[in-house]
Amino acid sequence: MEENKHIPKYIRDKPWYVESGDDDADYLGHHRREPGEGAQDFSVAQQGSVISDRFVAGSAPRAGRGRGRCTNCGANHDRRDCLLRPRKQARGDGGERAFQVRDENALSFEAKRDRWYGFEGPVAPAVAAAAAEPPAAAEDAAAAVERYKLGLDARAARAGVGAPAIRPRHDRARYLDDVRGEETRYDPKSRVYRGDGAAGEAPAAPDRAGRDGSTVDHVISANPTRLELGRQTPERGARQPEGQAQSAAARASLLQRYGNSARSRR
C-alpha cells in the first residue's frame, strides 16, 4: 500500500497498545475496524463495555403553549390580539416526550453517586494495592547533586559534554571583583571587560568616559544645584590660599596696605 506523505505523523504512528501483526503493510490499519464487525451506530449513546447501566423509559413535559393561550407567541391573550409577527406554524399544546433515565431505584445512597458502579475490571485489585502502598522516600538532594557532578546520573550521561546547568558557588564572575572598586572595568552595555593594559586593547570610547568615575554622573534637569556646586568648587579652591607660604604672603600684603591701624583701634 502506497503511503500518503500528506497524512500527519500523529495519525500514521501506531499507539503503544496496538499489537503489531500481519497488518504491518497497512500503515493505517490501527484506524480500521475488524472485518467481522459491522458499522458502528453513533446515533445512540454508548455506555461502554465494562460499566453496566440500566435505563428505563421516562417522560417530561415538552415546551409549548399552555391551555387557552395565544397560538402564535404563547402569551395570555387571543391570537387576534397578538402584536408579534405571525408564525408559519402555530405553537402546539404542551405534550409529553419519552426519553431514557438511569434506573436507580434499587441502588443505595453511595451507589447512586458512584459513577464506576458495576466496574469489575482485572486491573482494579492492582490499582487498589498500588494506592495503598506508601510513597517512595524522596531522594536526598545532596546525593543527587553529588551523583550529577561525578557523572553517574543517566541524564547527565545522555546530555554529553556541555556546560553544567547550575553554576558552582566557587565559580565567581570576574567582573564582580571590581564592583566596589574605584574603577569599573566591566561595561554591561557592550559586555566587554577591560583588562590591565592588555596588548591590543582598544581605548575607551568618548561616550563612555564618565563610567570610570572621572566625571560627575548626574542629570542637570534632575539636580541643577549639584552641577552648580561642582562648578564652583574648583574655582573656590583656586582662589583660596593653601599652605603656610600663601597665608604669610597674604598677611604681609595686608599689613603693608593697612598697617597696624586695626591694632590701634583696639
C-alpha positions in Angstrom: 0.0 0.0 0.0 1.4 3.3 -1.1 2.0 5.6 1.9 0.5 9.1 1.7 3.0 11.6 2.8 0.4 14.3 3.4 -1.1 12.4 6.4 0.2 13.8 9.7 2.6 11.9 11.8 0.3 11.6 14.8 -2.2 9.8 12.5 0.3 7.4 10.8 2.0 6.4 14.0 0.5 3.4 15.9 -0.2 3.8 19.6 1.7 1.7 22.1 -1.2 -0.6 22.9 -1.8 -1.7 19.3 -0.1 -5.1 18.7 2.0 -5.4 15.5 0.6 -8.3 13.4 0.0 -9.1 9.8 -1.3 -5.6 9.0 2.2 -4.1 9.1 1.9 -3.4 5.4 -1.2 -1.3 6.1 0.2 1.7 7.9 -3.3 2.9 8.8 -4.5 -0.5 10.0 -5.0 0.7 13.5 -7.7 3.1 12.3 -9.7 0.4 10.5 -12.3 -1.9 12.1 -12.2 -5.7 12.2 -13.6 -7.5 9.1 -16.3 -9.2 11.2 -17.6 -6.1 12.9 -20.3 -4.1 11.4 -20.7 -0.4 11.1 -20.8 1.4 14.5 -24.0 3.3 15.1 -23.3 6.7 16.6 -27.0 7.7 16.6 -27.5 6.2 20.1 -25.5 6.7 23.3 -22.8 4.2 24.0 -22.3 3.3 27.7 -19.1 1.4 27.3 -18.1 -2.3 27.5 -17.4 -2.5 31.2 -19.8 -0.3 33.1 -23.3 -1.7 33.1 -26.0 1.0 33.3 -29.7 0.1 33.2 -32.1 2.6 31.7 -35.8 2.9 31.8 -38.2 4.9 29.7 -39.2 8.2 31.3 -41.2 11.2 30.3 -41.0 15.0 30.7 -43.3 17.9 29.7 -42.5 19.3 26.3 -42.1 23.0 25.8 -45.2 24.5 24.2 -48.1 26.9 24.9 -50.5 26.4 27.8 -54.2 25.8 27.6 -56.1 28.9 26.5 -53.1 30.9 25.4 -52.1 32.5 22.1 -51.1 30.0 19.4 -48.7 32.5 18.0 -46.5 33.6 20.9 -47.9 31.6 23.9 -48.8 34.7 25.9 -52.0 35.1 27.9 -54.2 36.6 25.1 -56.0 35.6 22.0 -54.3 35.1 18.7 -56.3 38.0 17.1 -54.9 40.4 19.7 -51.2 39.3 19.2 -48.9 42.0 18.0 -46.0 39.8 17.0 -45.2 38.6 13.5 -47.4 35.6 12.6 -45.6 32.2 12.8 -45.6 29.9 9.9 -46.5 27.0 12.2 -48.7 27.6 15.3 -47.3 26.6 18.7 -48.7 23.3 19.7 -50.1 22.3 23.1 -47.7 21.1 25.7 -47.3 17.3 25.3 -45.0 14.6 26.6 -42.0 13.0 25.0 -40.3 9.8 26.1 -36.6 9.5 27.0 -34.3 7.2 28.9 -33.3 7.7 32.5 -31.0 5.6 34.7 -32.6 3.1 36.9 -31.5 4.0 40.4 -34.4 2.6 42.4 -32.5 -0.5 43.6 -29.3 1.4 44.3 -28.0 2.6 47.7 -27.0 6.1 48.6 -23.4 5.5 47.8 -24.1 3.5 44.6 -26.2 6.4 43.2 -23.2 8.7 43.4 -20.6 6.2 42.3 -20.0 6.6 38.6 -17.9 3.4 38.4 -20.7 1.3 40.0 -20.5 -2.2 38.4 -16.9 -2.0 37.3 -15.0 -5.2 37.9 -12.0 -4.9 35.7 -8.9 -7.1 36.1 -6.7 -4.1 37.0 -8.9 -3.0 39.9 -7.0 -5.0 42.6 -3.6 -3.9 41.3 -4.7 -0.2 41.3 -6.1 -0.5 44.8 -2.9 -2.2 46.0 -0.7 0.5 44.4 -2.8 3.2 46.0 -2.5 1.6 49.5 1.3 1.4 49.3 3.2 4.3 51.0 5.0 6.6 48.6 8.7 6.0 48.0 11.1 8.1 50.1 12.3 11.2 48.4 15.9 11.1 47.3 18.3 13.2 49.1 19.1 16.4 47.2 22.8 16.4 48.3 23.3 12.9 47.0 21.6 13.8 43.7 23.9 16.8 43.2 27.0 14.7 44.1 26.0 12.0 41.6 25.4 14.6 38.9 28.9 16.1 39.5 30.5 12.7 39.3 28.8 11.9 36.1 26.9 8.9 37.4 23.5 10.3 36.5 22.0 8.8 33.5 20.5 12.1 32.3 23.9 13.7 32.6 25.5 10.9 30.6 22.9 11.3 27.8 23.4 15.0 27.7 27.1 14.5 26.9 29.9 17.1 27.4 28.4 20.5 27.9 28.0 23.4 30.3 26.5 22.5 33.6 23.0 23.7 34.3 23.9 25.1 37.7 27.0 27.3 38.2 29.1 26.2 41.2 29.3 28.6 44.1 33.1 29.0 43.9 32.8 29.9 40.2 32.7 33.7 40.7 32.2 36.0 37.7 35.4 38.1 37.0 33.6 41.4 36.7 32.3 41.1 40.3 35.8 41.5 41.7 35.9 45.2 41.0 32.3 46.2 41.6 33.2 48.0 44.7 36.5 49.4 43.4 37.1 52.9 42.2 37.2 52.0 38.6 34.6 49.8 36.9 36.3 47.7 34.2 33.2 45.8 33.1 31.0 47.6 30.6 27.5 46.0 30.9 26.3 47.7 27.7 28.9 46.2 25.4 29.7 43.2 27.7 33.5 43.9 27.4 35.9 43.5 30.4 38.8 45.9 30.3 42.0 44.2 31.5 45.2 45.6 33.0 46.7 47.2 29.8 46.4 44.1 27.7 48.0 44.2 24.3 45.7 45.3 21.5 43.2 46.8 23.9 41.0 49.4 22.3 40.9 52.8 24.1 37.8 53.9 25.9 35.2 55.5 23.8 34.4 59.2 24.4 30.8 58.4 25.2 31.9 56.0 28.0 34.5 58.2 29.5 32.3 59.1 32.5 31.8 55.5 33.6 35.2 55.2 35.3 34.4 57.8 37.8 36.4 60.7 36.2 33.3 62.8 35.7 30.2 63.5 37.7 27.3 61.3 36.6 24.0 63.0 37.1 21.2 64.7 35.2 21.2 68.5 35.1 17.4 68.7 34.9 17.0 66.5 37.9 19.6 68.1 40.2 20.9 71.5 38.9 22.2 72.5 42.3 24.7 69.7 42.2 26.1 70.8 38.9 26.4 74.4 40.1 28.2 73.3 43.3 30.5 71.1 41.2 31.4 74.1 39.0 32.1 76.5 41.9 34.2 74.1 44.0 37.3 74.2 41.7 37.1 78.0 41.3 36.8 78.5 45.1 39.7 76.1 45.7 41.9 78.1 43.2 41.1 81.4 44.9 41.5 80.2 48.4 45.2 80.3 49.7 46.6 77.0 50.5 49.6 76.2 52.8 51.6 78.4 55.2 53.5 80.2 52.4 50.4 81.7 50.8 48.9 82.6 54.2 52.1 84.5 55.2 52.3 86.3 51.9 48.7 87.4 52.2 49.2 88.6 55.7 52.3 90.7 54.7 50.4 92.3 51.9 47.6 93.2 54.2 49.9 94.7 56.8 51.7 96.7 54.1 48.5 98.1 52.8 46.6 98.9 56.0 49.5 99.0 58.5 48.7 98.5 62.2 45.6 100.6 62.2 43.5 97.6 63.1 45.6 97.0 66.3 45.5 100.8 67.3 41.7 100.8 67.2 41.6 98.0 69.7 
